[in-house]
Amino acid sequence: MLYIDTPTLQQFKKLNSERARACVSIYLPTTPLTQDIDASRIELGNLVKNAMSQLEELSLDKGEIAAIGEEFDDLLEDDEFWRFQAHSLAIFATPTKIRTFRLANKLNATVEVADRFLLKPLLRAITFPHDALVLALSENAVRLVEVFPDLPPQEIKVPGMPSDAASANNRSTINDRSAKRRITGSEGQKVLLANYARQVDAALRPVLSGRDLPLILAATQPLDSIFRSVTSITSLADETITDTNDRSTDSEIATSAQKVLDGIYASQIEEFNATFEARKGASRTTTDISDAARAATFGAIETLLVDFDEVVHGTIDEESGAVTFADEGPHTFGVVDEIMSRALASGATVLAVRKPDLPHDASLAATLRYPI
């Protein structure tokens, strides 16, 4: 099983706004296979040594450095914690607090010490989740399946979920067209299916609460349109899986779901690229880090795409947005991360993407609210 606790957007923004004299960010590749996790623990120990060396270069009280070291020691020795992992682990530590997030994404090993956290890799997990929930819904059966990028899918038991449309309506069948029934014919059947769909929706809501995963519907008409007309679930994907049925295995459902997820990702990138090209002539785009820093400082960025693997070090002036590039060290930070931070603060949409998805092999790309 994949153990995931991806931060919500609100949690991400809270981390994004945090400032301290020493903020340690570590990203670590892990494995959900408990018997193979020791290699990740050893690698974390090496990354912590790197972080502690950087901390010693700062004018910190020895007690603050020791506090961070103790937090990491406790984490490394927590056997129960290491039993339950996913594909990556994000760790954020200050002298007073340590936070961890287990992620489905495979991220590169990274350590950063600055006065703020390195969050761009974490944004990838929020921007484009590689796992999803699939509601396989038909008149005769319903199941909720969680799908993962590199592990077998898993059915989730939902308390209060009706087993089928007939039992949801306290009937032996919903296809009885006898005139003795109060609700008959195709219109009557739609009423019964709508009641079934509402019960499914009500059962799902507590399970989905607090989870940011997209929900993909696997259904055919008329249940597809009926469920969409009654549901209150905002994470429901626009595209429906129509090539599965009650006899489809969870693996077959997962295969179809990944195609939907790929489509969601591709459509977001395609929409951004179309807007980017349309605004080029009006000076309302940029792929230049210095220009993007200035635009973010003055709230001009509407949508920002960033390469989630690359880290460009330096500083950005708080008032002018001027960038000073520099080598990695505890007195610098990821400038693209800071651009992302300022863009988010002004209400911009920010997406972490792969390098090939960015125009001109850039580190970032932005569409602007107005020319700069």
Contacts in CASP RR format, 6 or more apart in sequence:
PFRMAT RR
TARGET T0000
AUTHOR 0000-0000-0000
METHOD contacts of the structure
MODEL  1
MLYIDTPTLQQFKKLNSERARACVSIYLPTTPLTQDIDASRIELGNLVKN
AMSQLEELSLDKGEIAAIGEEFDDLLEDDEFWRFQAHSLAIFATPTKIRT
FRLANKLNATVEVADRFLLKPLLRAITFPHDALVLALSENAVRLVEVFPD
LPPQEIKVPGMPSDAASANNRSTINDRSAKRRITGSEGQKVLLANYARQV
DAALRPVLSGRDLPLILAATQPLDSIFRSVTSITSLADETITDTNDRSTD
SEIATSAQKVLDGIYASQIEEFNATFEARKGASRTTTDISDAARAATFGA
IETLLVDFDEVVHGTIDEESGAVTFADEGPHTFGVVDEIMSRALASGATV
LAVRKPDLPHDASLAATLRYPI
1 32 0 8 1.000
1 151 0 8 1.000
1 154 0 8 1.000
2 32 0 8 1.000
2 86 0 8 1.000
2 87 0 8 1.000
2 104 0 8 1.000
2 131 0 8 1.000
2 148 0 8 1.000
2 151 0 8 1.000
3 32 0 8 1.000
3 84 0 8 1.000
3 85 0 8 1.000
3 86 0 8 1.000
3 102 0 8 1.000
4 86 0 8 1.000
4 102 0 8 1.000
4 103 0 8 1.000
4 104 0 8 1.000
4 131 0 8 1.000
5 100 0 8 1.000
5 101 0 8 1.000
5 102 0 8 1.000
6 101 0 8 1.000
6 102 0 8 1.000
6 103 0 8 1.000
6 104 0 8 1.000
6 125 0 8 1.000
6 126 0 8 1.000
6 129 0 8 1.000
6 212 0 8 1.000
7 15 0 8 1.000
7 101 0 8 1.000
7 122 0 8 1.000
7 125 0 8 1.000
7 126 0 8 1.000
8 126 0 8 1.000
8 210 0 8 1.000
8 212 0 8 1.000
9 126 0 8 1.000
9 212 0 8 1.000
12 119 0 8 1.000
12 122 0 8 1.000
12 123 0 8 1.000
12 126 0 8 1.000
13 344 0 8 1.000
15 92 0 8 1.000
15 99 0 8 1.000
15 117 0 8 1.000
15 119 0 8 1.000
15 122 0 8 1.000
16 117 0 8 1.000
16 119 0 8 1.000
16 340 0 8 1.000
16 341 0 8 1.000
16 344 0 8 1.000
17 341 0 8 1.000
17 345 0 8 1.000
18 94 0 8 1.000
18 116 0 8 1.000
18 117 0 8 1.000
19 115 0 8 1.000
19 116 0 8 1.000
20 94 0 8 1.000
20 95 0 8 1.000
20 115 0 8 1.000
20 116 0 8 1.000
21 58 0 8 1.000
21 60 0 8 1.000
21 64 0 8 1.000
21 95 0 8 1.000
21 115 0 8 1.000
22 55 0 8 1.000
22 58 0 8 1.000
22 60 0 8 1.000
22 64 0 8 1.000
22 65 0 8 1.000
22 68 0 8 1.000
22 94 0 8 1.000
22 95 0 8 1.000
22 113 0 8 1.000
22 115 0 8 1.000
22 330 0 8 1.000
23 92 0 8 1.000
23 93 0 8 1.000
23 94 0 8 1.000
23 113 0 8 1.000
23 114 0 8 1.000
23 115 0 8 1.000
23 116 0 8 1.000
23 117 0 8 1.000
24 51 0 8 1.000
24 55 0 8 1.000
24 68 0 8 1.000
24 91 0 8 1.000
24 92 0 8 1.000
24 93 0 8 1.000
24 94 0 8 1.000
24 111 0 8 1.000
24 112 0 8 1.000
24 113 0 8 1.000
25 90 0 8 1.000
25 91 0 8 1.000
25 92 0 8 1.000
25 110 0 8 1.000
25 111 0 8 1.000
25 112 0 8 1.000
25 113 0 8 1.000
25 114 0 8 1.000
25 117 0 8 1.000
25 118 0 8 1.000
25 119 0 8 1.000
26 44 0 8 1.000
26 47 0 8 1.000
26 48 0 8 1.000
26 51 0 8 1.000
26 89 0 8 1.000
26 90 0 8 1.000
26 91 0 8 1.000
26 92 0 8 1.000
26 93 0 8 1.000
26 110 0 8 1.000
26 111 0 8 1.000
26 112 0 8 1.000
27 88 0 8 1.000
27 89 0 8 1.000
27 90 0 8 1.000
27 91 0 8 1.000
27 107 0 8 1.000
27 108 0 8 1.000
27 109 0 8 1.000
27 110 0 8 1.000
27 111 0 8 1.000
27 118 0 8 1.000
27 121 0 8 1.000
27 122 0 8 1.000
28 40 0 8 1.000
28 43 0 8 1.000
28 44 0 8 1.000
28 47 0 8 1.000
28 88 0 8 1.000
28 89 0 8 1.000
28 90 0 8 1.000
28 91 0 8 1.000
28 107 0 8 1.000
28 109 0 8 1.000
29 40 0 8 1.000
29 43 0 8 1.000
29 87 0 8 1.000
29 88 0 8 1.000
29 106 0 8 1.000
29 107 0 8 1.000
29 108 0 8 1.000
29 109 0 8 1.000
30 37 0 8 1.000
30 40 0 8 1.000
30 85 0 8 1.000
30 86 0 8 1.000
30 87 0 8 1.000
30 88 0 8 1.000
30 89 0 8 1.000
30 102 0 8 1.000
31 37 0 8 1.000
31 39 0 8 1.000
31 40 0 8 1.000
31 85 0 8 1.000
31 87 0 8 1.000
32 85 0 8 1.000
32 86 0 8 1.000
32 87 0 8 1.000
32 151 0 8 1.000
34 82 0 8 1.000
34 83 0 8 1.000
34 84 0 8 1.000
34 85 0 8 1.000
37 82 0 8 1.000
37 83 0 8 1.000
37 85 0 8 1.000
40 82 0 8 1.000
40 85 0 8 1.000
40 89 0 8 1.000
41 76 0 8 1.000
41 82 0 8 1.000
43 109 0 8 1.000
44 72 0 8 1.000
44 75 0 8 1.000
44 76 0 8 1.000
44 89 0 8 1.000
44 91 0 8 1.000
45 72 0 8 1.000
45 76 0 8 1.000
47 109 0 8 1.000
47 111 0 8 1.000
48 69 0 8 1.000
48 72 0 8 1.000
48 76 0 8 1.000
48 111 0 8 1.000
50 111 0 8 1.000
51 68 0 8 1.000
51 72 0 8 1.000
51 111 0 8 1.000
51 113 0 8 1.000
52 65 0 8 1.000
52 68 0 8 1.000
52 69 0 8 1.000
54 111 0 8 1.000
54 113 0 8 1.000
54 329 0 8 1.000
54 330 0 8 1.000
55 65 0 8 1.000
55 68 0 8 1.000
55 113 0 8 1.000
55 330 0 8 1.000
56 65 0 8 1.000
57 329 0 8 1.000
57 330 0 8 1.000
57 331 0 8 1.000
58 113 0 8 1.000
58 330 0 8 1.000
58 331 0 8 1.000
60 95 0 8 1.000
63 95 0 8 1.000
64 95 0 8 1.000
65 95 0 8 1.000
67 95 0 8 1.000
67 96 0 8 1.000
68 93 0 8 1.000
68 94 0 8 1.000
68 95 0 8 1.000
71 93 0 8 1.000
71 97 0 8 1.000
71 98 0 8 1.000
72 91 0 8 1.000
72 93 0 8 1.000
72 98 0 8 1.000
75 81 0 8 1.000
75 91 0 8 1.000
75 98 0 8 1.000
75 100 0 8 1.000
81 100 0 8 1.000
84 102 0 8 1.000
85 102 0 8 1.000
86 102 0 8 1.000
86 103 0 8 1.000
86 104 0 8 1.000
87 103 0 8 1.000
87 104 0 8 1.000
87 105 0 8 1.000
87 106 0 8 1.000
87 107 0 8 1.000
87 149 0 8 1.000
87 150 0 8 1.000
88 102 0 8 1.000
88 103 0 8 1.000
88 104 0 8 1.000
88 105 0 8 1.000
88 106 0 8 1.000
88 107 0 8 1.000
89 100 0 8 1.000
89 101 0 8 1.000
89 102 0 8 1.000
89 103 0 8 1.000
90 100 0 8 1.000
90 101 0 8 1.000
90 103 0 8 1.000
90 107 0 8 1.000
90 121 0 8 1.000
90 122 0 8 1.000
91 98 0 8 1.000
91 99 0 8 1.000
91 100 0 8 1.000
92 98 0 8 1.000
92 99 0 8 1.000
92 100 0 8 1.000
92 117 0 8 1.000
93 99 0 8 1.000
101 122 0 8 1.000
101 125 0 8 1.000
103 122 0 8 1.000
103 125 0 8 1.000
104 125 0 8 1.000
104 129 0 8 1.000
104 130 0 8 1.000
104 131 0 8 1.000
104 148 0 8 1.000
104 149 0 8 1.000
105 124 0 8 1.000
105 125 0 8 1.000
105 130 0 8 1.000
107 121 0 8 1.000
107 124 0 8 1.000
108 121 0 8 1.000
108 309 0 8 1.000
110 118 0 8 1.000
110 121 0 8 1.000
110 311 0 8 1.000
112 118 0 8 1.000
112 311 0 8 1.000
112 333 0 8 1.000
112 334 0 8 1.000
113 329 0 8 1.000
113 330 0 8 1.000
114 329 0 8 1.000
114 330 0 8 1.000
114 332 0 8 1.000
114 333 0 8 1.000
114 334 0 8 1.000
115 333 0 8 1.000
116 333 0 8 1.000
116 337 0 8 1.000
116 338 0 8 1.000
116 341 0 8 1.000
118 311 0 8 1.000
118 333 0 8 1.000
118 334 0 8 1.000
118 337 0 8 1.000
119 337 0 8 1.000
119 340 0 8 1.000
119 341 0 8 1.000
120 306 0 8 1.000
120 308 0 8 1.000
120 311 0 8 1.000
120 334 0 8 1.000
120 336 0 8 1.000
120 337 0 8 1.000
120 340 0 8 1.000
120 352 0 8 1.000
121 308 0 8 1.000
121 309 0 8 1.000
121 352 0 8 1.000
123 306 0 8 1.000
123 308 0 8 1.000
123 340 0 8 1.000
123 350 0 8 1.000
123 351 0 8 1.000
123 352 0 8 1.000
124 308 0 8 1.000
124 352 0 8 1.000
124 353 0 8 1.000
126 212 0 8 1.000
126 352 0 8 1.000
127 350 0 8 1.000
127 351 0 8 1.000
127 352 0 8 1.000
127 353 0 8 1.000
128 264 0 8 1.000
128 265 0 8 1.000
128 268 0 8 1.000
128 351 0 8 1.000
128 352 0 8 1.000
128 353 0 8 1.000
129 212 0 8 1.000
129 213 0 8 1.000
129 214 0 8 1.000
129 261 0 8 1.000
130 148 0 8 1.000
130 149 0 8 1.000
130 261 0 8 1.000
131 146 0 8 1.000
131 147 0 8 1.000
131 148 0 8 1.000
131 149 0 8 1.000
131 213 0 8 1.000
132 146 0 8 1.000
132 147 0 8 1.000
132 213 0 8 1.000
132 214 0 8 1.000
132 215 0 8 1.000
132 216 0 8 1.000
132 237 0 8 1.000
132 257 0 8 1.000
132 260 0 8 1.000
132 261 0 8 1.000
133 144 0 8 1.000
133 145 0 8 1.000
133 146 0 8 1.000
133 147 0 8 1.000
133 156 0 8 1.000
133 208 0 8 1.000
133 211 0 8 1.000
133 213 0 8 1.000
133 214 0 8 1.000
133 215 0 8 1.000
133 216 0 8 1.000
134 144 0 8 1.000
134 145 0 8 1.000
134 146 0 8 1.000
134 147 0 8 1.000
134 153 0 8 1.000
134 215 0 8 1.000
134 216 0 8 1.000
134 217 0 8 1.000
134 218 0 8 1.000
134 241 0 8 1.000
134 253 0 8 1.000
134 254 0 8 1.000
134 257 0 8 1.000
135 142 0 8 1.000
135 143 0 8 1.000
135 144 0 8 1.000
135 200 0 8 1.000
135 204 0 8 1.000
135 215 0 8 1.000
135 216 0 8 1.000
135 217 0 8 1.000
135 218 0 8 1.000
135 219 0 8 1.000
135 227 0 8 1.000
136 142 0 8 1.000
136 143 0 8 1.000
136 144 0 8 1.000
136 145 0 8 1.000
136 218 0 8 1.000
136 219 0 8 1.000
136 241 0 8 1.000
136 244 0 8 1.000
136 246 0 8 1.000
136 248 0 8 1.000
136 253 0 8 1.000
137 197 0 8 1.000
137 200 0 8 1.000
137 217 0 8 1.000
137 218 0 8 1.000
137 219 0 8 1.000
137 223 0 8 1.000
137 227 0 8 1.000
138 219 0 8 1.000
138 220 0 8 1.000
138 223 0 8 1.000
138 245 0 8 1.000
138 246 0 8 1.000
139 164 0 8 1.000
139 165 0 8 1.000
139 166 0 8 1.000
139 174 0 8 1.000
139 193 0 8 1.000
139 196 0 8 1.000
139 223 0 8 1.000
140 164 0 8 1.000
140 165 0 8 1.000
140 246 0 8 1.000
141 163 0 8 1.000
141 164 0 8 1.000
141 246 0 8 1.000
142 161 0 8 1.000
142 162 0 8 1.000
142 163 0 8 1.000
142 164 0 8 1.000
142 200 0 8 1.000
143 155 0 8 1.000
144 155 0 8 1.000
144 156 0 8 1.000
144 158 0 8 1.000
144 161 0 8 1.000
144 204 0 8 1.000
144 207 0 8 1.000
145 153 0 8 1.000
145 154 0 8 1.000
145 155 0 8 1.000
145 156 0 8 1.000
145 250 0 8 1.000
145 253 0 8 1.000
145 254 0 8 1.000
145 257 0 8 1.000
146 153 0 8 1.000
146 154 0 8 1.000
146 155 0 8 1.000
146 156 0 8 1.000
146 213 0 8 1.000
147 153 0 8 1.000
147 253 0 8 1.000
147 254 0 8 1.000
147 257 0 8 1.000
147 258 0 8 1.000
148 154 0 8 1.000
148 254 0 8 1.000
149 258 0 8 1.000
152 250 0 8 1.000
152 251 0 8 1.000
152 254 0 8 1.000
153 250 0 8 1.000
153 251 0 8 1.000
153 253 0 8 1.000
153 254 0 8 1.000
154 250 0 8 1.000
155 250 0 8 1.000
156 207 0 8 1.000
158 203 0 8 1.000
158 204 0 8 1.000
158 207 0 8 1.000
159 203 0 8 1.000
159 206 0 8 1.000
159 207 0 8 1.000
160 203 0 8 1.000
161 199 0 8 1.000
161 200 0 8 1.000
161 203 0 8 1.000
161 204 0 8 1.000
162 168 0 8 1.000
162 196 0 8 1.000
162 199 0 8 1.000
162 200 0 8 1.000
162 203 0 8 1.000
164 196 0 8 1.000
165 174 0 8 1.000
165 192 0 8 1.000
165 193 0 8 1.000
165 196 0 8 1.000
166 172 0 8 1.000
166 173 0 8 1.000
166 174 0 8 1.000
168 192 0 8 1.000
168 195 0 8 1.000
168 196 0 8 1.000
168 199 0 8 1.000
168 200 0 8 1.000
169 192 0 8 1.000
169 195 0 8 1.000
169 196 0 8 1.000
171 192 0 8 1.000
174 189 0 8 1.000
174 192 0 8 1.000
174 193 0 8 1.000
174 196 0 8 1.000
175 189 0 8 1.000
176 184 0 8 1.000
177 184 0 8 1.000
177 185 0 8 1.000
178 184 0 8 1.000
183 189 0 8 1.000
183 191 0 8 1.000
183 192 0 8 1.000
190 222 0 8 1.000
190 226 0 8 1.000
193 222 0 8 1.000
193 223 0 8 1.000
193 226 0 8 1.000
194 226 0 8 1.000
194 229 0 8 1.000
194 230 0 8 1.000
197 223 0 8 1.000
197 226 0 8 1.000
197 227 0 8 1.000
197 229 0 8 1.000
197 230 0 8 1.000
197 231 0 8 1.000
198 230 0 8 1.000
200 227 0 8 1.000
201 227 0 8 1.000
201 230 0 8 1.000
201 231 0 8 1.000
201 232 0 8 1.000
201 233 0 8 1.000
204 215 0 8 1.000
204 233 0 8 1.000
205 232 0 8 1.000
205 233 0 8 1.000
208 215 0 8 1.000
208 233 0 8 1.000
208 235 0 8 1.000
211 235 0 8 1.000
212 235 0 8 1.000
213 235 0 8 1.000
214 235 0 8 1.000
214 236 0 8 1.000
214 237 0 8 1.000
214 261 0 8 1.000
214 264 0 8 1.000
215 233 0 8 1.000
215 235 0 8 1.000
215 236 0 8 1.000
215 237 0 8 1.000
216 236 0 8 1.000
216 237 0 8 1.000
216 239 0 8 1.000
216 240 0 8 1.000
216 241 0 8 1.000
216 257 0 8 1.000
216 260 0 8 1.000
216 261 0 8 1.000
217 224 0 8 1.000
217 227 0 8 1.000
217 228 0 8 1.000
217 236 0 8 1.000
217 237 0 8 1.000
217 240 0 8 1.000
217 241 0 8 1.000
218 240 0 8 1.000
218 241 0 8 1.000
218 242 0 8 1.000
218 244 0 8 1.000
218 248 0 8 1.000
218 253 0 8 1.000
218 256 0 8 1.000
218 257 0 8 1.000
219 227 0 8 1.000
219 240 0 8 1.000
219 241 0 8 1.000
219 242 0 8 1.000
220 242 0 8 1.000
224 240 0 8 1.000
224 242 0 8 1.000
228 236 0 8 1.000
237 260 0 8 1.000
237 264 0 8 1.000
239 260 0 8 1.000
239 263 0 8 1.000
239 264 0 8 1.000
241 253 0 8 1.000
241 256 0 8 1.000
241 257 0 8 1.000
241 260 0 8 1.000
243 256 0 8 1.000
244 252 0 8 1.000
244 253 0 8 1.000
244 256 0 8 1.000
268 351 0 8 1.000
269 305 0 8 1.000
269 353 0 8 1.000
269 357 0 8 1.000
272 303 0 8 1.000
272 305 0 8 1.000
272 351 0 8 1.000
272 365 0 8 1.000
272 367 0 8 1.000
273 359 0 8 1.000
275 303 0 8 1.000
275 367 0 8 1.000
276 285 0 8 1.000
276 359 0 8 1.000
276 365 0 8 1.000
276 367 0 8 1.000
279 285 0 8 1.000
279 367 0 8 1.000
279 368 0 8 1.000
282 371 0 8 1.000
283 368 0 8 1.000
283 371 0 8 1.000
283 372 0 8 1.000
284 367 0 8 1.000
284 368 0 8 1.000
284 369 0 8 1.000
284 370 0 8 1.000
284 371 0 8 1.000
285 365 0 8 1.000
285 366 0 8 1.000
285 367 0 8 1.000
285 368 0 8 1.000
286 292 0 8 1.000
286 295 0 8 1.000
286 365 0 8 1.000
286 366 0 8 1.000
286 368 0 8 1.000
286 372 0 8 1.000
287 358 0 8 1.000
287 359 0 8 1.000
287 360 0 8 1.000
287 362 0 8 1.000
287 363 0 8 1.000
287 364 0 8 1.000
287 365 0 8 1.000
287 366 0 8 1.000
289 312 0 8 1.000
289 323 0 8 1.000
289 335 0 8 1.000
289 336 0 8 1.000
289 339 0 8 1.000
289 363 0 8 1.000
289 364 0 8 1.000
290 322 0 8 1.000
290 323 0 8 1.000
291 372 0 8 1.000
292 301 0 8 1.000
292 304 0 8 1.000
292 339 0 8 1.000
292 364 0 8 1.000
292 366 0 8 1.000
293 316 0 8 1.000
293 321 0 8 1.000
293 322 0 8 1.000
293 323 0 8 1.000
293 335 0 8 1.000
293 338 0 8 1.000
293 339 0 8 1.000
293 342 0 8 1.000
294 320 0 8 1.000
294 321 0 8 1.000
294 322 0 8 1.000
294 372 0 8 1.000
295 301 0 8 1.000
295 366 0 8 1.000
295 368 0 8 1.000
295 372 0 8 1.000
296 304 0 8 1.000
296 321 0 8 1.000
296 339 0 8 1.000
296 340 0 8 1.000
296 342 0 8 1.000
296 343 0 8 1.000
296 346 0 8 1.000
296 348 0 8 1.000
296 366 0 8 1.000
297 316 0 8 1.000
297 317 0 8 1.000
297 318 0 8 1.000
297 319 0 8 1.000
297 320 0 8 1.000
297 321 0 8 1.000
297 342 0 8 1.000
298 372 0 8 1.000
299 342 0 8 1.000
299 343 0 8 1.000
299 346 0 8 1.000
299 348 0 8 1.000
299 369 0 8 1.000
300 368 0 8 1.000
300 369 0 8 1.000
300 370 0 8 1.000
300 372 0 8 1.000
301 339 0 8 1.000
301 343 0 8 1.000
301 346 0 8 1.000
301 348 0 8 1.000
301 366 0 8 1.000
301 367 0 8 1.000
301 368 0 8 1.000
301 369 0 8 1.000
302 348 0 8 1.000
302 349 0 8 1.000
302 366 0 8 1.000
302 367 0 8 1.000
302 368 0 8 1.000
302 369 0 8 1.000
303 348 0 8 1.000
303 349 0 8 1.000
303 350 0 8 1.000
303 351 0 8 1.000
303 366 0 8 1.000
303 367 0 8 1.000
304 339 0 8 1.000
304 340 0 8 1.000
304 343 0 8 1.000
304 348 0 8 1.000
304 349 0 8 1.000
304 350 0 8 1.000
304 351 0 8 1.000
304 364 0 8 1.000
304 365 0 8 1.000
304 366 0 8 1.000
305 350 0 8 1.000
305 351 0 8 1.000
305 352 0 8 1.000
305 353 0 8 1.000
305 357 0 8 1.000
305 358 0 8 1.000
305 364 0 8 1.000
305 365 0 8 1.000
305 366 0 8 1.000
306 336 0 8 1.000
306 339 0 8 1.000
306 340 0 8 1.000
306 350 0 8 1.000
306 351 0 8 1.000
306 352 0 8 1.000
306 353 0 8 1.000
306 363 0 8 1.000
306 364 0 8 1.000
307 336 0 8 1.000
307 352 0 8 1.000
307 353 0 8 1.000
307 354 0 8 1.000
307 355 0 8 1.000
307 358 0 8 1.000
307 362 0 8 1.000
307 363 0 8 1.000
307 364 0 8 1.000
308 352 0 8 1.000
308 353 0 8 1.000
308 354 0 8 1.000
309 354 0 8 1.000
309 355 0 8 1.000
310 336 0 8 1.000
310 355 0 8 1.000
310 363 0 8 1.000
311 328 0 8 1.000
311 334 0 8 1.000
311 336 0 8 1.000
311 337 0 8 1.000
312 325 0 8 1.000
312 334 0 8 1.000
312 335 0 8 1.000
312 336 0 8 1.000
312 363 0 8 1.000
313 325 0 8 1.000
313 326 0 8 1.000
313 327 0 8 1.000
313 328 0 8 1.000
313 329 0 8 1.000
313 332 0 8 1.000
313 333 0 8 1.000
313 334 0 8 1.000
313 335 0 8 1.000
314 323 0 8 1.000
314 324 0 8 1.000
314 325 0 8 1.000
314 326 0 8 1.000
314 332 0 8 1.000
314 333 0 8 1.000
314 334 0 8 1.000
314 335 0 8 1.000
315 323 0 8 1.000
315 324 0 8 1.000
315 326 0 8 1.000
315 331 0 8 1.000
315 332 0 8 1.000
315 333 0 8 1.000
315 335 0 8 1.000
316 322 0 8 1.000
316 323 0 8 1.000
316 324 0 8 1.000
316 335 0 8 1.000
316 338 0 8 1.000
316 339 0 8 1.000
316 342 0 8 1.000
317 323 0 8 1.000
317 324 0 8 1.000
323 335 0 8 1.000
325 335 0 8 1.000
326 332 0 8 1.000
336 363 0 8 1.000
336 364 0 8 1.000
339 364 0 8 1.000
340 350 0 8 1.000
343 350 0 8 1.000
343 366 0 8 1.000
344 350 0 8 1.000
355 361 0 8 1.000
358 364 0 8 1.000
358 365 0 8 1.000
359 365 0 8 1.000
END
